Amino acid sequence: MLLILSLYSWHYIKKSVHERSELKFESECDRIADLIEDRLALYVNGLYGAQALFASSHSVERNEWHTYVESQHLEERYPGIAALRYVEYVKASDKEAFVESVKKDTSANLSGYPDFTIHPPTEKPEYFASKYVEPYHGNEKMLGLDLGYEPVRMAALEGARDSGEPQATGKITLSGEKSLGFQIFLPVYRNGIPHGTIQEKKEALEGYVDAVFRAADFFSSVFDKEKFPSDIDCEVFGRSFDKRESFVRF
């Protein structure tokens, strides 16, 4: 009888320790997910502020965008963001005029941007061109990038346009870099134009404000040593076109 009681006690203790470990693991997973969601919510609020800048002005010029983004102190308040951009929706019929207007824009750079072009070079009905990029230095290759050139970004652009809500991409390789990242788009509609229905949103679309994230930098800022448990390995996944893709491991 003593042997049976000892074996039962050992089994009970083993089961109890296992259950406590599982509960701790689940609790840490929930906490980590909350950390990510809270951080992203902070950044999305920043995008809403940028959206409001366009809603409150007839036209936001490049120097105004520069001043606005500079006032946000990205490195201190939004670690992990590579750039904040304004992306303009450009119809093929307006492409030439758009390119010329950017080349001659001296509001933030006295030399303008004489080499500006929409890239990669393609002929299609519409473009989603990065018009303003801040910080500009270090992100020069982002200027003029057509974000509709590949499916992952295009799906997020359409989702944001049709819903009026922030839309994140799946995993992407950042332009001009080898690092992995993601983007969040928020649509900008022309002032005074109704945009209640999906069709109205398509017709009223002016462009987007978007945040570009380097995945490793963003998640490192979330999973700092004080907040992230040292005894748990973590892998963050994103979903794109029903395919689950790994962003980063910690």
C-alpha positions as CSV (number, residue, x, y, z in Angstrom):
1,M,0.0,0.0,0.0
2,L,2.9,2.4,0.8
3,L,4.4,1.8,-2.6
4,I,1.1,2.5,-4.4
5,L,0.7,5.7,-2.4
6,S,4.2,6.8,-3.3
7,L,3.7,6.1,-7.0
8,Y,0.3,8.0,-6.9
9,S,1.9,10.9,-5.2
10,W,4.7,11.1,-7.7
11,H,2.3,10.9,-10.6
12,Y,0.1,13.6,-9.1
13,I,3.1,15.9,-8.5
14,K,4.4,15.3,-12.0
15,K,0.9,16.1,-13.5
16,S,0.6,19.2,-11.3
17,V,4.0,20.6,-12.4
18,H,3.2,19.9,-16.0
19,E,-0.2,21.7,-15.7
20,R,1.4,24.6,-14.0
21,S,4.1,24.8,-16.8
22,E,1.4,24.7,-19.5
23,L,-0.6,27.4,-17.7
24,K,2.5,29.6,-17.4
25,F,3.3,29.1,-21.0
26,E,-0.2,30.0,-22.2
27,S,-0.1,33.0,-19.9
28,E,3.2,34.2,-21.3
29,C,1.9,33.7,-24.9
30,D,-1.1,35.8,-24.1
31,R,1.1,38.5,-22.6
32,I,3.4,38.5,-25.6
33,A,0.5,38.8,-28.0
34,D,-0.9,41.7,-25.9
35,L,2.5,43.4,-26.0
36,I,2.5,43.2,-29.8
37,E,-1.1,44.4,-30.2
38,D,-0.6,47.3,-27.8
39,R,2.6,48.4,-29.6
40,L,0.9,48.2,-33.0
41,A,-2.1,50.1,-31.8
42,L,0.2,52.9,-30.7
43,Y,1.7,53.0,-34.2
44,V,-1.7,52.9,-35.9
45,N,-2.8,55.8,-33.8
46,G,0.2,57.7,-35.3
47,L,-1.0,56.8,-38.8
48,Y,-4.5,58.2,-37.9
49,G,-2.7,61.4,-36.9
50,A,-1.1,61.5,-40.3
51,Q,-4.4,60.8,-42.0
52,A,-6.0,63.7,-40.1
53,L,-3.2,66.0,-41.4
54,F,-4.5,65.4,-44.9
55,A,-8.1,65.7,-43.8
56,S,-7.5,69.1,-42.3
57,S,-5.7,70.6,-45.3
58,H,-6.5,71.2,-49.0
59,S,-3.0,70.0,-49.9
60,V,-0.2,68.7,-47.7
61,E,3.1,69.8,-49.2
62,R,6.4,67.9,-48.9
63,N,7.9,70.4,-46.4
64,E,4.8,70.1,-44.3
65,W,5.1,66.3,-44.3
66,H,8.7,66.6,-43.3
67,T,7.9,68.9,-40.4
68,Y,5.0,66.7,-39.3
69,V,7.1,63.5,-39.2
70,E,10.1,65.2,-37.6
71,S,7.8,66.4,-34.8
72,Q,6.8,62.7,-34.1
73,H,10.4,61.8,-33.1
74,L,10.1,58.4,-34.7
75,E,13.2,56.8,-33.1
76,E,12.1,57.6,-29.6
77,R,8.3,57.1,-29.8
78,Y,8.1,54.5,-32.6
79,P,11.1,52.2,-32.5
80,G,11.2,49.8,-35.4
81,I,9.7,52.1,-38.0
82,A,11.9,52.5,-41.0
83,A,9.9,55.3,-42.6
84,L,6.6,57.1,-42.7
85,R,5.3,57.8,-46.2
86,Y,2.6,59.4,-48.2
87,V,1.7,57.2,-51.2
88,E,-0.2,58.9,-54.0
89,Y,-2.7,57.1,-56.2
90,V,-1.8,57.9,-59.8
91,K,-3.8,57.0,-62.9
92,A,-1.8,56.2,-66.0
93,S,-3.2,59.3,-67.7
94,D,-1.8,61.5,-64.9
95,K,1.6,59.7,-64.6
96,E,3.7,62.1,-66.7
97,A,2.3,65.2,-64.9
98,F,2.8,63.6,-61.5
99,V,6.4,62.7,-62.2
100,E,7.2,66.2,-63.5
101,S,5.6,67.8,-60.4
102,V,7.8,65.8,-58.1
103,K,10.9,66.5,-60.1
104,K,10.3,70.3,-59.7
105,D,9.2,70.1,-56.0
106,T,11.7,72.3,-54.2
107,S,9.7,72.8,-51.0
108,A,12.0,70.5,-49.0
109,N,15.0,70.3,-51.3
110,L,16.2,73.3,-53.2
111,S,17.4,71.0,-56.0
112,G,14.1,69.2,-56.4
113,Y,14.3,65.6,-57.5
114,P,15.4,65.7,-61.1
115,D,16.0,61.9,-61.3
116,F,12.6,61.0,-59.9
117,T,10.6,58.2,-61.6
118,I,8.0,55.7,-60.7
119,H,9.7,52.3,-60.3
120,P,9.9,49.5,-61.1
121,P,9.1,50.6,-64.7
122,T,5.8,49.1,-65.9
123,E,2.9,50.2,-68.0
124,K,-0.4,49.7,-66.3
125,P,-3.7,51.6,-65.6
126,E,-2.8,52.8,-62.1
127,Y,0.2,53.3,-59.7
128,F,0.6,53.7,-56.0
129,A,3.7,55.9,-55.9
130,S,5.7,56.8,-52.7
131,K,5.6,60.6,-53.0
132,Y,6.9,61.7,-49.5
133,V,9.3,59.6,-47.5
134,E,10.6,60.5,-44.1
135,P,13.2,60.2,-42.9
136,Y,14.5,60.6,-46.5
137,H,18.2,60.1,-45.9
138,G,18.8,56.3,-45.9
139,N,15.5,55.7,-47.6
140,E,16.1,57.3,-50.9
141,K,15.3,54.2,-52.9
142,M,11.7,54.2,-51.4
143,L,10.9,57.5,-53.2
144,G,8.9,56.8,-56.3
145,L,8.4,53.1,-55.5
146,D,5.2,51.7,-56.9
147,L,3.7,49.8,-54.1
148,G,1.2,48.1,-56.4
149,Y,3.9,46.2,-58.2
150,E,3.5,42.9,-56.3
151,P,0.6,41.0,-54.9
152,V,1.3,41.2,-51.1
153,R,1.4,45.0,-51.0
154,M,-1.4,45.3,-53.6
155,A,-3.7,43.1,-51.4
156,A,-3.1,45.4,-48.4
157,L,-3.7,48.5,-50.5
158,E,-7.0,47.3,-51.8
159,G,-8.0,46.1,-48.3
160,A,-7.3,49.5,-46.8
161,R,-9.0,51.3,-49.6
162,D,-12.2,49.3,-49.5
163,S,-12.6,49.1,-45.7
164,G,-11.3,52.5,-44.8
165,E,-9.3,50.8,-42.0
166,P,-5.6,50.1,-41.4
167,Q,-4.4,47.1,-43.4
168,A,-1.1,45.3,-42.8
169,T,0.9,43.4,-45.5
170,G,2.3,40.0,-45.0
171,K,6.0,39.5,-44.9
172,I,7.9,41.6,-47.4
173,T,11.5,42.3,-48.4
174,L,12.0,46.1,-47.9
175,S,12.9,48.1,-51.0
176,G,16.6,48.5,-51.5
177,E,17.4,46.2,-48.5
178,K,17.7,42.5,-47.8
179,S,15.9,42.8,-44.4
180,L,12.4,41.5,-43.9
181,G,9.6,43.7,-42.8
182,F,5.9,44.7,-43.2
183,Q,3.8,47.7,-43.8
184,I,0.6,49.2,-42.5
185,F,-1.5,51.3,-44.9
186,L,-4.3,53.8,-44.0
187,P,-6.3,55.3,-46.9
188,V,-6.6,59.0,-47.6
189,Y,-9.7,60.1,-49.4
190,R,-10.2,63.4,-51.1
191,N,-11.9,66.0,-48.9
192,G,-15.5,66.7,-49.5
193,I,-16.1,63.5,-51.5
194,P,-18.5,60.9,-50.2
195,H,-16.8,57.5,-49.4
196,G,-19.4,55.4,-47.7
197,T,-19.6,52.6,-50.2
198,I,-16.7,50.6,-51.7
199,Q,-17.4,52.1,-55.1
200,E,-17.3,55.6,-53.5
201,K,-14.1,54.8,-51.7
202,K,-12.5,53.8,-55.0
203,E,-13.6,57.0,-56.7
204,A,-12.5,59.2,-53.7
205,L,-9.1,57.6,-53.1
206,E,-6.3,60.2,-53.0
207,G,-3.6,58.0,-51.6
208,Y,-2.3,56.4,-48.4
209,V,-0.3,57.2,-45.3
210,D,1.9,54.2,-44.5
211,A,4.4,53.0,-42.0
212,V,7.3,50.8,-43.0
213,F,8.6,48.4,-40.4
214,R,11.9,46.4,-40.2
215,A,10.6,43.3,-38.5
216,A,13.8,42.5,-36.5
217,D,14.0,46.1,-35.1
218,F,10.2,46.3,-34.3
219,F,10.0,42.9,-32.5
220,S,13.3,43.6,-30.7
221,S,11.8,46.8,-29.3
222,V,8.7,44.8,-28.1
223,F,10.6,41.9,-26.7
224,D,13.1,43.7,-24.5
225,K,14.9,41.9,-21.7
226,E,12.6,43.1,-19.0
227,K,9.4,42.1,-20.7
228,F,10.3,38.9,-22.5
229,P,10.8,35.6,-20.5
230,S,14.3,34.2,-21.0
231,D,13.1,30.6,-20.8
232,I,10.7,30.8,-23.8
233,D,11.6,30.7,-27.5
234,C,9.3,32.7,-29.6
235,E,8.6,32.7,-33.3
236,V,6.2,35.3,-34.9
237,F,4.2,34.4,-37.9
238,G,2.2,36.5,-40.3
239,R,-0.5,35.4,-42.7
240,S,-0.6,36.3,-46.4
241,F,-2.9,34.7,-49.0
242,D,-3.8,32.0,-46.5
243,K,-0.1,31.1,-46.2
244,R,1.6,31.3,-42.8
245,E,5.1,32.8,-42.9
246,S,7.6,33.3,-40.2
247,F,8.8,36.9,-39.5
248,V,11.3,36.5,-36.8
249,R,12.4,34.2,-33.9
250,F,13.5,35.2,-30.4
